[in-house]
Amino acid sequence: NSRDLFSYETTYTFGSDFKESKLGDGDSLYNDFSYDHRFLITGKWYFRAGVEYERYDFGGTDNGLPDHLQAASGHLAIEYVSHDFPGISLELDPGVYFQDNVTGDAFDIPIKAYTTIPLKKDKIFAVVGLGWSLYQDPIVAPGGGIIWVFSDKLRLQAVFPKPALIYQPNDDWDFRILGELNYTSFRTDDVLTTERKLQLHNAVGQYSEDRVGVQIGYTGIKHLKLIAGAGATVERNYDFFRAHQSKRTDPAPYVRIAAELRF
């Protein structure tokens, strides 16, 4: 089991129109960096602690929606790890989730927990999960699904929010068909859009990007995994759920590069 875990990702979604014509069009650039260290408790149980910084930057029509959203958070987790895979995890991500100004009400503690249950030895596993956040809608959301290992080279991870069909022809390469449901809530500043019905100050906004695509991973370099992917961002959504306002975009292509370092 690896003790030090670094990861970096950048994903760019090309421009597409908002479904409301007054808002024009927009694109999205997502960047994320994280570092974690696992501390052995006993056996295969670990305490994991780390930090993460993630940021969305938006371009396109100047329509009054946020031009960026960002989060700086910590990771505190208890995990049962086998073959570098956490089969049981309880994680807290305390931090500030904000637009420009870090304020007290931008602090949140998202929590996610899951457990993996063997249904057929070394072949089929059930995953049951739950996510909680003070500012998300709904506050508590379920997750999970089925992992089906067809062979040493092919497995289905039908686990939401990130299902994937994975083919590994050898130890160095893996190919994935995947889906992603990415949801994060932020405390915004002034949202004064070109639509008169959306004029907000200090509001909570839940931003999401739902994607489908393909991905290639290469692990032929010791400790390092390089990732490239592409597909379609089916929808981007600025959901100001407390004001009952939601602004969505049409589908657009995306590209991704990422790297993971474990040792």
Secondary structure, DSSP 8 states (H G I E B T S, - for coil): --SEEEEEEEEEEEEEEBSSGGG-EEEEEEEEEEEEEEEEEETTEEEEEEEEEEEEEEEES--SS-SEEEEEEEEEEEEEEETTEEEEEEEE--EEEESS---GGGEE--EEEEEEEEEETTTEEEEEEEEE-TTSSSSEEEEEEEEEE-SSSEEEEEEETS-EEEE-SSSSEEEEEEEEEEEEEEE-SEEE-SSTT-EEES-EEEEEEEEEEEEEEEEEETTEEEEEEEEEEEEEEEEEGGGTEEEEB--EEEEEEEEEEE-
